[in-house]
Amino acid sequence: MDFDLSIFVQYGPMLLRGFALTVLAWLLGTLFGMALGLLIALAQRYGSKPVRWLIQVYIEIIRGTPFLVQLFVLYYGGPMIGLRLDALPAGILGLTLYGSPYFAEIFRSGFRAVPHGQIEAARAIGMAEPAIVRRILLPLGLVSALPALVNFSIILTKETVILSIITVPELMYQVQRMSTETFRFLEGNLVLALFFWGLVELISRFGRRIEASVTRHLTERP
């Protein structure tokens, strides 16, 4: 099969718009998912027993069901309970809900890595619990959780292709449209792979730079 690059002259702008929307959906879904995951992790640590039980049920349900099913329920089932969202907001909300339990477990693991003695010492000198969270638990826990946070953020980039199922015009949607109109499936999927490879590489490099920056004091010798 010959490889035709001329179709990108016509469809290139459409693919770039789709890629920009993919990045937007991923970025907002990741940021909101991290924020919700952090709140869940703190509620698991400091909440009452019923609250912790409800959170654990939420985590198990989200982690135990495919993202595609969750997205269908949210987008097509939401109107049954009065939740009517356009495709893009539904996709971002879906990514947020899907990612939050995983981010919560990552944060929880990071918090557990904080030496208990430091927290006990802070309590011994009369430091309030919110101050302990802000000045000890979060900074040290985030350092430990950073590699896992970056890794799951990369995983979420690939989940954005599922948003095309609910007609979000992101990159996968535009590639499918181009392939259907031109019957050129190889070119479209190759571009899809290259775009995602570039995005993942960018996120990986950015994550490594942040990790090196925040852990520099741990490796410096006096």
C-alpha positions in Angstrom: 0.0 0.0 0.0 1.4 3.4 -1.0 1.7 6.1 1.7 0.0 9.4 0.7 1.1 12.5 2.5 -0.9 14.9 0.4 -4.1 14.2 2.5 -2.5 16.1 5.4 -2.6 19.3 3.4 -6.4 19.1 3.5 -6.8 17.5 6.9 -3.8 18.8 8.8 -5.6 21.8 10.4 -8.4 19.5 11.5 -6.0 17.1 13.1 -4.2 19.9 14.9 -7.4 21.1 16.3 -8.2 17.6 17.5 -4.8 17.3 19.1 -5.2 20.6 20.9 -8.6 19.4 22.2 -7.0 16.2 23.3 -4.3 18.1 25.3 -7.0 20.3 26.8 -9.2 17.4 27.9 -6.2 15.5 29.3 -4.7 18.6 31.1 -8.0 19.5 32.8 -8.9 15.9 33.6 -5.5 15.3 35.1 -5.5 18.5 37.2 -9.0 18.1 38.5 -8.4 14.3 39.0 -5.3 15.1 41.1 -7.2 17.7 43.2 -10.1 15.3 43.8 -7.7 12.5 44.5 -5.8 14.6 47.1 -9.0 15.4 48.9 -10.0 11.8 48.9 -6.6 10.8 50.3 -6.9 13.3 53.1 -10.4 12.2 53.8 -9.2 8.6 54.0 -6.6 9.7 56.5 -8.6 12.1 58.7 -12.2 11.2 58.0 -14.6 9.3 60.2 -15.1 5.6 59.7 -18.3 6.0 57.7 -16.6 8.5 55.4 -13.6 6.2 54.9 -16.0 3.4 54.1 -17.9 5.4 51.5 -14.7 6.6 49.9 -13.4 3.0 49.7 -16.6 1.9 48.0 -16.2 4.8 45.5 -12.6 3.8 44.8 -13.5 0.1 44.3 -16.4 0.9 41.9 -14.3 3.3 39.8 -11.2 1.1 39.7 -13.3 -2.0 39.0 -15.2 -0.8 36.0 -13.9 0.2 32.5 -13.6 3.9 31.7 -15.7 3.3 28.6 -18.6 2.1 30.7 -18.3 5.0 33.2 -18.3 7.5 30.3 -21.4 6.0 28.8 -23.2 6.1 32.1 -22.2 9.7 32.7 -23.0 11.0 29.3 -26.1 9.0 28.4 -27.4 8.2 31.8 -26.7 11.6 33.4 -29.9 13.2 31.9 -32.0 10.7 33.8 -30.9 12.4 37.0 -30.9 15.9 35.7 -27.2 16.0 34.7 -27.0 17.2 31.1 -23.6 17.9 29.9 -22.1 18.6 26.4 -19.6 16.1 25.1 -16.4 17.9 26.1 -17.4 18.8 29.7 -18.7 15.2 30.1 -15.4 13.9 28.9 -13.4 16.1 31.3 -15.6 15.1 34.2 -15.3 11.5 33.2 -11.5 11.7 33.2 -11.6 13.5 36.5 -13.8 10.8 38.2 -11.8 8.0 36.6 -8.4 9.3 37.6 -9.3 10.5 41.1 -9.2 7.0 42.9 -5.8 6.2 41.3 -4.4 9.6 42.3 -5.9 9.1 45.8 -4.1 5.8 46.2 -0.8 7.4 44.9 -1.2 10.2 47.4 -2.0 7.8 50.2 1.1 5.8 49.5 3.1 9.0 49.5 1.7 10.0 52.8 2.6 6.6 54.3 6.2 7.1 53.2 6.5 10.2 55.4 8.5 9.3 58.6 6.0 9.0 61.5 8.6 10.5 63.8 8.5 13.8 62.0 4.7 14.0 62.5 4.9 13.0 66.1 7.6 15.7 66.7 5.4 18.3 65.1 2.5 17.3 67.4 4.9 17.4 70.4 5.7 21.0 69.8 2.1 21.9 69.6 1.7 22.3 65.8 -1.9 22.1 64.7 -3.0 19.3 62.4 -3.7 21.6 59.4 -0.2 23.0 59.7 1.3 19.5 59.9 -0.6 18.6 56.7 0.5 21.8 54.9 4.2 21.9 56.1 5.1 18.3 56.6 2.7 15.7 55.1 2.1 17.3 51.7 5.7 18.4 50.8 7.3 15.1 51.8 4.5 12.9 50.6 4.4 14.6 47.2 8.1 14.0 46.7 7.6 10.3 47.2 4.5 10.2 45.0 5.8 12.3 42.1 7.1 9.4 39.9 3.8 7.6 40.2 1.8 10.8 39.6 3.7 11.4 36.4 3.3 7.8 35.3 -0.5 7.8 35.8 -0.8 11.2 34.1 0.8 9.5 31.0 -1.7 6.7 31.2 -4.5 9.2 31.2 -3.3 10.7 27.9 -4.1 7.4 26.2 -7.6 7.2 27.8 -8.5 10.4 26.0 -9.1 8.4 22.8 -12.2 6.9 24.4 -13.8 10.4 24.5 -14.4 10.1 20.7 -17.1 7.6 21.6 -19.3 10.4 23.0 -18.4 12.6 20.0 -15.8 14.8 21.6 -13.9 16.0 18.5 -10.4 15.2 19.9 -7.6 13.7 17.9 -9.0 10.1 17.6 -12.4 11.4 16.5 -10.7 13.5 13.8 -8.5 10.6 12.6 -11.5 8.4 12.3 -13.3 11.1 10.3 -10.3 11.5 8.0 -9.9 7.8 7.5 -13.6 7.3 6.8 -13.7 10.1 4.2 -10.4 9.1 2.4 -10.2 5.4 3.1 -6.6 6.1 4.1 -6.4 4.3 7.5 -2.6 3.8 7.7 -1.7 7.5 7.5 -4.3 8.5 10.1 -3.3 6.0 12.6 0.4 6.7 12.1 -0.2 10.4 12.8 -2.3 9.4 15.9 0.6 7.3 17.2 3.2 10.1 16.5 1.1 12.7 18.2 0.6 10.6 21.3 4.3 9.6 21.4 5.3 13.2 21.3 2.9 14.2 24.1 4.0 11.3 26.3 7.7 12.1 25.7 7.0 15.7 26.6 5.3 14.7 29.8 8.0 12.3 30.7 10.8 14.8 30.3 8.8 17.5 32.2 8.2 15.0 35.0 11.9 14.0 35.2 12.9 17.7 35.4 10.5 18.4 38.2 11.6 15.2 40.1 15.2 16.2 39.7 14.4 19.7 41.0 12.5 18.7 44.1 14.9 15.8 45.1 18.1 17.7 44.5 18.5 18.5 48.2 18.2 14.8 49.0 21.3 13.9 46.8 23.5 16.9 47.5 26.4 16.2 49.8 27.3 18.7 52.5 
